[in-house]
Amino acid sequence: MPKASPKSIAHLAYLTTIGIKGFDGGVELLLGFLIWLAGSERFYLFVLNLTAPEFDDQPDGRMMQAVRHGASSLINVEVGFLVFYLLVHGALKLGVALSLLRGGGRWVFPLASIILAGFVAYMGWHLSQRWSNWLLGFALFDFFTLCLVLNEWRAGARDKA
């Protein structure tokens, strides 16, 4: 069986991470609209009802605790900012991911790089204020995605030369 070349592995990793970013952006957009339409308290109750059976089966499960903690923190957040953040952040991620996956032209690579670098910088600043292993994981994923976008941009320029 022939071994895949490093370029094809990097390209596959690029497509995978951009696909994940696009999916995540779509989820953020959907959540932003749901919270905007229903309100944060109603959304919190929805999450409680949705996770209740799993929470009863595994009351100490880390995932259920994280979901419920995240949903409960929505009640204490300024809803306007939360909805604005989810809609803008989700639209940026989804738009850039779709443009990158469609091969929207060379202009999308610098734009995507600036947006991803901004996300990494913001998360780095937030980590310096209050440590979170989750946030570190997201920042590292965004940094990895940024490296793959830059690699793809460079490979495309090399192929055209």
Residue pairs with C-beta under 8 A, 6 or more apart in sequence:
4 12
7 155
10 148
10 151
10 152
10 155
11 152
11 155
13 148
14 148
14 149
14 151
14 152
15 101
17 141
17 144
17 145
17 148
18 97
18 100
18 101
18 145
18 148
18 149
19 97
19 101
21 93
21 96
21 97
21 145
22 93
22 94
22 97
22 98
22 101
24 90
24 93
25 89
25 90
25 91
25 92
25 93
25 94
25 95
25 96
25 97
26 90
26 94
27 90
28 86
28 87
28 89
28 90
28 93
28 94
29 86
29 87
29 90
29 91
29 94
30 90
31 86
31 90
32 82
32 83
32 85
32 86
32 87
32 90
33 87
34 43
35 43
35 74
35 79
35 82
35 83
35 86
36 83
36 87
38 46
39 79
40 74
40 75
40 77
40 79
40 82
41 75
43 71
43 74
44 71
44 72
44 74
44 75
47 67
47 68
47 71
48 68
48 71
51 64
51 67
51 68
54 61
54 64
55 61
55 64
55 68
58 64
66 134
74 82
92 115
96 108
96 111
96 112
96 115
98 104
99 105
99 108
99 112
100 108
100 109
100 112
100 149
100 152
106 153
106 156
106 157
109 149
109 150
109 152
109 153
109 156
110 153
112 149
113 146
113 149
113 150
113 153
116 142
116 143
116 145
116 146
116 149
117 146
119 139
119 142
120 139
120 142
120 143
120 146
123 135
123 138
123 139
123 142
124 139
126 132
126 135
127 135
127 136
127 139
